[in-house]
Amino acid sequence: MRIYVSGPVADVVTVRQVQDAVLAAGHELTLDWSADVSFAEDYASQVERSDRMASEALDAVVQADAVLVVASEHDGRGMFVELGAALVRARAGDLAHVVLVGEIRHESVFCLHPLVQRVPTVEAWFATLS
């Protein structure tokens, strides 16, 4: 399965752990944005790079068979855009798996959308696939 893992840049360690679990389970990442998070500071001064990253992230959501959003104690902004894009695809019947991994700490009504599956861990989600 092709999977996109979204989450707050400030919690890149947890995002990488989820990505590692995805790969260890034999799945593929549509994008590993966590490899270089230096873009996370001062987006406006890096317009071309920010444009490229935003485009790549949305393309990765579109290419994914599943979108996992890492809930975290850290704030996120782009992850909510990615969640919205995943929900649009799911609502159209083009995406079967929109998954929020972890405890909701920064509540958004979209985290509670009926098309979002909420699980405590990525391993718990894997168990639902069997």
ABEGO torsion letter per residue (X at the ends): XBBBBBEBAAAAAAAAAAAAAAAAAGBBBABBAAABAAAABGAAABAAAAAAAAAAAAAAAAABABBBBBBBABBBAAAAAAAAAAAAAAAAGABABBBBBEBBABBBAAAABAABBBBABAAAAAAAAX
